Amino acid sequence: MRASEQVRLPQPDLAQVDIGTVLQALADPVRLQIVRLLTEMGEAACGALDLPVRPSTVSHHLRTLRESGLVETELHGNSRVSKVRRKELDQRFPGLLASILLAEPAVAD
């Protein structure tokens, strides 16, 4: 593979993804934060995400999000650039992602 080539990592067909899989992936606070950041940024490499966990943990969470159908990841040289599959998700689960992303966090007592 030449440095200018882009390769998309394997991801599931959303027609075969159950809503429970999507909700389970988004139930983790770090993964939800990743989806929120990617939505704001458009796309980003793993190291560009400002998160309170180690880079190896970010990679793990991005893999989980990709395998659950929420993000797609492409290899750009030595970087893995991820973005939310927003259009496809909105077609498969209308309003779901918007509702989750706009939800206010719980208020602690």
CORCORKA-V903998 format. One record per backbone hydrogen bond with DSSP energy under -1.0 kcal/mol. CO is the residue of the C=O (numbers start at 1). NH is the residue of the N-H. If there is no record, write none. Layout:
co & nh
CO & NH
CO & NH
//
This chain:
co & nh
2 & 5
7 & 75
13 & 16
14 & 17
18 & 22
19 & 23
20 & 24
21 & 25
22 & 26
28 & 32
29 & 33
30 & 34
31 & 35
32 & 36
33 & 37
34 & 38
35 & 39
36 & 40
37 & 41
38 & 42
41 & 43
44 & 82
45 & 48
46 & 49
49 & 51
54 & 58
55 & 59
56 & 60
57 & 61
58 & 62
59 & 63
60 & 64
61 & 65
62 & 66
63 & 67
64 & 68
65 & 70
65 & 71
66 & 69
70 & 85
72 & 83
73 & 9
74 & 81
75 & 7
76 & 79
79 & 76
81 & 74
82 & 44
83 & 72
84 & 86
85 & 89
86 & 90
87 & 91
88 & 92
89 & 93
93 & 96
95 & 99
96 & 100
97 & 101
98 & 102
//
